[in-house]
Amino acid sequence: MTLKCIECALPADITIESADGSIFHSHSTNLSMFSEGFPPAAIEPLAGEIVKMTESTEVVKILLQFMHAKRQPDLRKLSIECLAGVAEASEKYMVYPAMQACSLRMQTLIGEYPLEVLTYGTKFDYPELSDEAAPLTLGVGTEVARKTLDAGTFGAWVTYRDKRETRIRSAITAKPNLYVCHPGRTDDSCHANWDAFQKEVVFRCWGTSVATWEERMWESLFLLGKCACCHKAVRKWEEGIWKACTDAGKFSAFL
């Protein structure tokens, strides 16, 4: 009996079974061409043999699509759970087209799923993704991070979080020298306005990302009145916060 591949009209010589029992037919030549570690790629296909895989039907189906000379599947349609499964399988079986596509898709999801991207980046050695995602995970609860990250990454995450938060807290609670910011003059109203402004920003933003701090900071400028010198002091304060973030180091340095 001739095996048929659902992806093309060429005869198939490999039968694959997903973890949940779905059967796929594919080509050993394609598996060898597009991957280096796919289970059937390095073996001589035997008549009637079924290669069992540990991945789900959805993941196997998408992975096999990457092993044909055709338009690649649109990963934007996948849930983060399915994307993570495809990403892990592509790294496991070294399906290079899928590895690249998953990496690019994960890049676009950093803002929405930072903890998942951090997990992916650290597990499969994409430090640029980990470093970009890590600051956005600082508002995540410790228990959530513990359940999501492996032990080594979680330990690095705690150290990174504590160091970063200590430096940022110091920069955020620091009050500019208003006498320096107001050359030749200052008055009590500026001090009172600044105290109100600083408390408002800290209250609204504590536990959020630095990008949120920047946005909320400028939204609260009205509390400083029309004093141009106080507005300049805000820029100095902002520079100090960003410097604290930079000084804390990249997440990948903690691994």
C-alpha positions in Angstrom: 0.0 0.0 0.0 1.3 3.5 -0.9 1.5 5.8 2.0 0.2 9.4 1.4 1.6 12.5 3.0 -1.0 15.2 3.8 1.5 17.9 2.9 2.3 16.9 -0.6 1.5 14.4 -3.4 4.9 12.5 -3.1 4.8 8.9 -1.9 5.7 8.6 1.8 7.9 6.0 3.4 7.7 6.9 7.1 4.8 6.5 9.5 4.8 8.6 12.6 2.5 8.4 15.6 2.0 11.4 17.9 1.7 11.1 21.7 -2.1 11.2 21.5 -2.4 8.6 18.8 -2.6 10.5 15.5 -0.9 8.9 12.5 1.2 10.9 10.0 3.0 9.8 6.8 6.1 11.6 5.7 9.4 11.2 3.7 12.7 10.1 5.2 14.5 12.3 2.6 12.7 15.4 3.8 13.3 14.6 7.4 17.0 14.3 6.7 17.1 17.4 4.6 15.3 19.8 7.0 16.4 18.5 10.3 19.4 16.8 12.0 17.7 15.1 15.0 14.2 14.1 13.9 13.7 10.4 15.0 13.3 8.8 11.5 15.9 10.9 9.8 18.8 8.8 10.8 17.3 5.3 10.4 16.4 3.1 7.4 12.6 3.0 7.2 11.2 -0.5 7.6 7.9 -1.7 6.1 5.1 -1.3 8.6 7.2 0.4 11.2 5.7 3.2 13.2 7.9 5.8 14.8 6.3 7.0 18.1 6.9 10.5 19.2 6.3 12.2 22.5 4.7 15.4 21.0 1.0 16.2 20.6 -0.8 15.9 17.3 -0.8 19.7 16.8 2.9 20.0 17.4 3.8 17.1 15.1 1.6 18.4 12.4 3.2 21.8 12.5 6.7 20.5 12.7 6.2 18.3 9.6 4.9 21.3 7.7 8.4 22.9 8.2 9.9 19.9 6.4 8.5 20.6 3.0 9.6 23.1 0.3 6.5 25.2 0.7 5.2 28.2 2.5 5.8 27.8 6.2 3.0 27.7 8.8 1.8 30.9 10.3 2.9 30.8 14.0 0.9 33.9 14.8 -2.2 31.7 14.9 -0.9 29.4 17.7 -1.6 29.8 21.4 1.5 30.4 23.5 1.2 26.9 24.8 1.3 25.4 21.4 4.0 27.7 20.2 6.1 26.7 23.2 5.6 23.0 22.3 6.6 23.6 18.7 9.6 25.6 19.8 10.8 22.9 22.2 10.3 20.2 19.5 12.1 22.2 16.9 15.1 22.6 19.2 15.0 18.9 20.3 14.9 17.6 16.7 17.0 20.5 15.3 14.5 21.5 12.7 16.3 24.7 11.7 13.5 26.5 9.7 11.1 26.0 12.7 13.8 27.1 15.2 14.2 30.4 13.4 10.5 31.0 13.0 9.8 30.2 16.7 12.6 32.5 17.8 11.2 35.4 15.7 7.6 34.8 17.0 8.8 34.6 20.6 10.4 38.0 20.1 7.1 39.6 19.2 5.4 38.1 22.3 7.8 39.5 24.9 5.5 42.2 26.0 2.5 39.8 26.4 4.2 36.7 27.7 7.5 37.8 29.2 7.8 34.8 31.6 7.2 32.3 28.9 9.7 34.0 26.6 12.2 34.1 29.5 11.8 30.4 29.9 12.3 29.7 26.2 15.3 32.0 25.9 17.2 30.5 28.9 16.4 26.9 28.1 17.5 27.1 24.4 20.2 29.7 24.7 18.7 32.9 23.2 20.2 35.4 25.7 19.0 38.4 23.8 15.4 37.2 24.3 16.0 36.5 28.0 17.6 39.8 28.6 14.7 41.7 27.0 12.0 39.7 28.7 13.5 39.5 32.2 12.7 43.2 33.3 9.1 42.6 32.3 8.8 39.7 34.7 9.6 41.6 37.9 6.0 42.1 38.7 5.3 38.3 38.6 4.7 36.7 41.9 7.5 34.5 43.3 5.3 31.3 43.3 4.3 31.8 39.7 7.9 32.2 38.7 8.9 29.2 40.8 6.3 27.0 39.0 7.2 28.3 35.5 11.0 28.4 35.6 13.4 25.5 36.2 15.4 25.5 39.4 18.5 27.1 38.0 16.7 29.8 36.1 14.5 30.6 39.1 17.5 31.1 41.3 19.1 33.4 38.8 15.7 35.3 38.5 15.5 35.8 42.3 19.0 37.2 42.4 18.4 39.4 39.4 15.1 40.7 40.7 16.5 41.5 44.2 19.6 43.3 42.9 17.6 45.3 40.3 14.8 46.2 42.7 17.3 47.4 45.4 19.1 49.7 42.9 15.8 51.0 41.4 14.3 51.6 44.9 17.3 53.6 45.9 17.1 55.7 42.6 13.3 56.2 42.9 13.3 57.3 46.5 16.2 59.7 46.0 15.1 63.3 45.9 16.9 65.7 43.6 18.6 68.7 45.1 16.1 71.3 44.2 18.5 74.1 45.1 20.8 72.9 42.4 17.9 72.5 40.0 16.7 76.0 40.7 19.8 78.1 40.3 19.5 81.3 42.3 16.1 80.5 43.8 13.7 77.9 45.2 10.7 78.1 47.4 8.6 75.9 49.7 6.0 75.3 47.0 8.5 73.5 44.8 9.5 71.2 47.6 5.9 70.5 48.5 5.0 69.9 44.8 7.9 67.6 44.3 7.1 65.5 47.4 3.5 65.1 46.1 4.7 64.2 42.6 7.2 61.6 43.8 4.7 59.9 46.1 2.1 59.8 43.3 4.5 58.2 40.8 5.8 55.7 43.3 2.3 54.8 44.4 1.0 54.3 40.8 4.0 52.4 39.4 5.6 50.3 42.1 5.9 46.7 40.9 5.5 47.6 37.2 8.1 47.8 34.4 10.4 50.8 34.0 8.7 51.6 30.8 5.4 52.1 32.8 7.3 54.3 35.2 8.4 56.6 32.4 4.8 56.9 31.1 3.2 57.5 34.5 5.9 59.9 35.4 5.1 62.3 32.6 1.3 61.8 33.2 1.9 63.2 36.8 3.8 66.3 35.7 0.8 68.5 36.5 1.6 68.1 40.2 4.7 70.2 39.7 2.8 73.1 38.4 4.5 75.2 35.7 7.9 75.3 37.2 10.4 74.6 34.3 13.2 73.9 36.7 11.2 71.1 38.5 10.4 69.7 35.1 14.1 69.5 34.3 14.6 67.8 37.7 12.2 65.1 36.5 14.6 64.3 33.7 17.5 64.0 36.1 15.4 61.7 38.3 14.4 59.6 35.3 18.1 59.3 34.2 19.0 58.0 37.6 16.3 55.3 37.4 17.4 54.2 34.0 21.0 54.1 35.2 20.0 52.0 38.1 18.4 49.5 35.7 21.6 49.4 33.5 23.9 49.0 36.5 21.9 46.0 37.7 23.2 44.1 34.7 21.6 41.8 32.1 19.7 38.7 33.2 22.0 36.4 31.2 24.9 37.5 33.4 23.2 35.9 36.4 22.9 32.4 34.9 
